[in-house]
Structures are given as C-alpha cells and as structure tokens.
C-alpha cells in the first residue's frame, strides 16, 4: 500500500549541499526575484513564485510531527522563504516548535533585499523562534558584475544584509560564483568578493563554478558580448586571487559543489596558506593536464 508523504512538493526542489539530511518544507514555490541571467533553477513553468497556503504548510508540519522520528534540521524552501511576511514566518516557526520539538536548526535561502524589509527586532524574534541559518547567494562582491548578471543587489546591499543577520544572531552562509565575471572581469570579481566577505565575516563561505547547462546566451547578453568563460586553470587562478585577498577569522570554507574543479575544505584564515599551496599545485597540474577536470584537498 502506498503511503502519502507528509510534504507535497512542486518539482524541481533545490537545497544547499549541507542540507542533504534535512527535512525540506516547501513554504514557497520558486524565487521571488528570478531575474539573474546565470540562474537556471526556477525557470520551469511550474516554478512561478508563490507562497504555499499557510494552512497547508501548518498541516504538513503536523503530519511530519506524527510520521517522522527525531527530525533535527529543517530547510525552508524554495528559493527565498524570507520573502514571506514576518507573521507568516513566525507562524511556521511556532508550528515547528510545537509539532517538531526535536528540531535544533531551521535554515532558508535568503535574498538580501528581503532582509532589508525586516527590522532588526523582527529578525531577532525569528532567531528566538528557531531560525538560525540563512544562505545568501552573493555571487560576487563586484558591482559591475552584479549589474551585468542582473542580480538586483549591490556590494552594499549584500553587506548590510549579512551584517544585519549577524547582529540578530542568525548565522550566514555566503556563496560566491567562481568565473562569474568571465576573463574580462575575473580579477576585480575575485578581489571585491574577498572584500565583501572580509567586511562581513560570514560563518560559512562557499564557492561553486559558473556553468551553463541550458546555454550561456543570457549571460553573454548581460555582458554585452564581452564575456569569455574561464578554463579550468584560470578558474583556479581566480579562486587563488580570491582566497589570497581574504582576511577571515574563522569562516568555514567549502568548495565542494558538483561544479567545482578543485575541491577545498577548511577554515579561513587558519588554513589559508595551505589552501593557497594546494591551489598552486592544482594550477600547475591543470596546465600540464588540461583534460583533468577535478582534484580534491581536505585540511
């Protein structure tokens, strides 16, 4: 006999790699911005942004409480649960606390603009109710690159959002996209992205590599035709520039997305020098063996 799952999903569903063991509650569908030229996550017709009806979300949380044993972590999907109103998020977190008392961490993707719309006291309230981690796709710290990819954010708007979350006691995981500026803007993309994380000191920091599963025409159009993708060695040189310019105290760093050619795991800045040496070795290796596409290192 088939058993109805406790949560109904509108596919496809995306979540950060670190949420692989989390219960995903799809409290919205799609992304509230969904205009970035590089993003292919929410382009399917069924992924038009809309909040899931509140009563349905609460009912799913109740069913999860009845059917699942000792759920520890919950990820609020889809692309930007923080686009919801304070009252809606508050009710969801209160329901999780009531019906899933074993949960110790609630996290969500977050666009910087949607933290701007919530006061510091409101964010502190959400933290008290269990929201402990947000994933912010900064993509770049360079305003030129951000404009060309139609991110709808700036260095300052992203910086302010991360610092606001930090002040509220909410941890942040910041994503930078390796290769996002192409060859033409690679250096300034790397340096200004390092500046962004230096000024915000995120708890977690990650990179993935720009890839085009559905073609690169939209990205090229945003750059006015001035976009040349980086090869594997150049991607490593860019991430070396990025890490070289970081001045971080204890940000946990991961470069382990499926797109990454060089897998790095460590803490910045404790492992900074070791990472730079590993990247130098990888650059030489990729230049000598351009057919090799993947290496890994763990510190």
Helices and strands as residue ranges (DSSP letters): G 17-19, E 23-26, E 28-29, G 45-47, E 50-51, H 54-67, E 73-77, G 81-83, H 86-99, E 105-109, H 112-116, H 120-128, E 131-139, H 143-148, H 155-167, E 171-178, H 186-200, E 204-209, H 217-222, H 232-244, E 251-255, E 262-268, H 272-288, E 295-298
